[in-house]
């Protein structure tokens, strides 16, 4: 009888330490560099609700998408444009039904504070003249960085792409482009409004008209490898839902359906 009672008790004794020591596995999020400050703040709010702090990896959307394609263990992808999310969807790497584009942004021209007057950006604005003889225009590399693609579209709309393309300081992501202007290595830069607000020692001197480029949107999606991960699904719903909305707005993003 004693042996029988001990045998019955053993499963409970073994399970108790596991239950006591069990921890929620963190969700891994690959996110566009322009989301850095806002996403870190929202992640803290998620953690304060009793969840494990998510693992956040920031870079250009192109670099992250290619890492995911090569098997990087990400659960969620937050892109700075639709084409790089399309890239993964075409390769069957997304849970398609979870894809949503909850955020928007604006494209702006920045310069060091006090170094340049405000300008109205139209088809007739002479950006090449603003750059002067040797000045360079910092932005993401249009070959693969979303902000650079938007910049190329805007400059093409202005009829100045061919003239300015050789003068670009092509950065690996939008934050790197911002740093080039902050450090005085480029007199002007084309970045997102949210990144300009996070910069130091610079100011927005002009905003590109909405018609000059495709809308700046941020698609979010669950990756196929995490299809059965309830925690990842929960975090995606949180990031794109009403609780996160005030923080996205605080950092300058617009929400779906809101105007810039």
N, C-alpha and C positions, 0 to 999 in steps of 0.2 A: 504493500500500500504506500509506504514512504517513497519507494522508487517511482511509483505511478504519479504521485502528487508532484514530485520533483520534475518528472518529465513534462507534466502539464504546465508547470510554472516556467520551465526553461524558455519557451518561445517569447513569453512576456519579458523575461529578464534580458534576453538578447535584443528584443525590439526596442526596449526603453532607451538605451544609450543612442541608438540610431535616430530615434524620434527626437531625443533631446538635442542631438548634435546636428540634425538635418538643417540645411540652409537652402534657400531658394537660389537656383542657378541664375547668374546674371544673363541678361539678354545682350547680345552683341549688335551694335548699330553702326553701320557705315553711313556717314553723312557728309554732304557737301560742306566745304570749308566755310561758306558764308553762313552756315547755321550754327557755328561754334558757340558763340556766347549765349544765344537763346536756348539752344538745346541743352547746354550744361545747366542752365537755370531750371529748365523744365525737368531734367533728370533728377535734380535735387528734390523737386516737388514730388516726383514719383517715388523716390526713396523715402521721403517723409511719410508716405502712405503705408510704409512697412515692407516695401519691395527691395530686393537687392539692387544696388546701384548698377545701372547698365554700363557695359563697356562701350565707350564711344571712340570711334576712329574717324578723323576728319582729313579730307584731302579733296582734290579735284574730283568731280563726279566721274570723269573718264577713268582716272586711275583706280578708283574704287570699283567701278563696274568691271574693269578688266581683272582686278584681283578676285572678285566674286566669280567671274567666268573661269578663272584658274583654280577655283576650289577654296578660296578663303572662307573661314567659318563664320560668316555673318548671318544674322537672323533677319534684320531689317535693312532696307536700303532707302535712304532719303537723298534724292537727286536734286540738283539745281536746274535741271531742264528735262523736258520730256524725251528728247532723242536718246539719252543714255539709259533711261528706264526702258524705252522701246528696245534698245540693244539687248538688254537682259530678257525682256519678254519674248523677243523673237527666238531666243535660244532656250526657251522653256525653263528659265531659272526663277520665275516669279509664280506666286499664287495669284493668278490674274484677277480674281474676284476681289482681292484686298487692295488693289491699286486705287489710290485717291490722290488728288492734287489740292491740298487744303490751303496753300500759301501763295502769295504773290509778292513781288518786289518791284523796284524801279531802278532804271539805269541812269547814272549821273556822272557828271564831269567834276573832278576834284582837283584842287591845287593846294600848296602850302598856304596856311593862313596868312593873310596880308600880302600875298605875292601876286595876286591877280584879281581884277574886278569881275563881278558877275557878268554872265553873258546869256543871251537868249539863243538857244540852240534851234536853228531853222536850217532849211536847205541852203540858205545863203551865208551861214556862219563860216568864216574862214579859219578853221582849226589849224591848218598848216601854218598860217600866218601867226597864230598864237604861239606855236611851238618855236618860232624863230629859226635861226640858221642851224643850230645843232640840237635843239630840244627833242626829247623823245616822249612818246605817249605810252604810259604804262597800262597794261590790261592783261587779261589771261590770254594765253596762246590760242588764237582762233581755231587752230588745227584740232584741239581736243578739249579746251576749257570752256564751259558754258558762257561765262561772262565775256570771253573773247569772241564767241560766236555772236552774241547779242551786239557787242561793240562793232563787229564787222558789218552786221546788218544795218546798224544805225549810220555808220560811216558811208556805206554804200547808198543808203537813202539820201544822204547829204551830197552824194556825188564826189566824195573825197577819199574813198577807200584806196584807189590805186596810188594816189599821191602820198597818203599817210602810212600805208602798209610797210614801206621800208623803214619808217621811223618808229615802229612799235618796239617797246620794251616788253617782250613776251614772257609773262610769268607762268609758273606752274599751277597757280590757283589765285583766286581773287584776293586773298589775304596777302600773298606775296606781292601782288601788284600794288596794293595799298601801301605796303612798306617801302616800295621804291619811291613813292611820292613823299611819304613821311620823312624819309632819309635825305630827300633832296636829290636823289639820283635821276628822277624824272620830274619835270615841272608840272605835268598834268597826268591824270589817270582816269580811266573809265572803269567804274566799279558799281556795285549795287548800293542803293541808298542806305541799307542797313549796315554795310561795312563802313561806309563813309561816317556814319554816326558813331561807330565804335573806334574810329581812328583818332589819333592825337596830332595836334599841330597842323591840321588841314581843314579846309572848308569846301562845301559843295558850291560850285560857281555856276552850275547849270544842270538842268534835267532834260534828258532826251524825250521828245514827244512820243506818246504811246504808239503812234502810227509808224515810227521809224524802225521798229523791230517787233518780233513776235512777243506776246505777253511773257513776262518772266514768271514762271510757275514752278512749284516744287512738288513733284510726285513722290509719294511714299508707297512702299509695298512690302509685304511679307515675302521672304525668299523661300523657294521650294524646299530647301533643306530643313526649314523650320515650320513646315506646314502643320505638323501636329503639336507645336509648342504653344500651349495656352498662354504662357507668360508673354511671349513675343506678340501674340495677337492682342493681349490686353494692353501692352505698351503702345502698339500701333493705334489702337482705339483711343488711348489717352492722348497721344501726341496730336491726333487729328480731331479731337473732341472739344467740348466746351470748357473743360477744366484747364487745358493748356492755352486756350485762345487769348486770355488776357496777357500772358507772358509773351506770346508771339507778337501781339500788338505793341507791347512795351518796348520790344527790340526793333520795332519799325516795320514788321511784315504786315501785309494786308491779308485778310482772310477771304476765302472763296466767296465771290459775290459782292465783296466790298470794292469800292473804287480806290485807285492809288491816291 
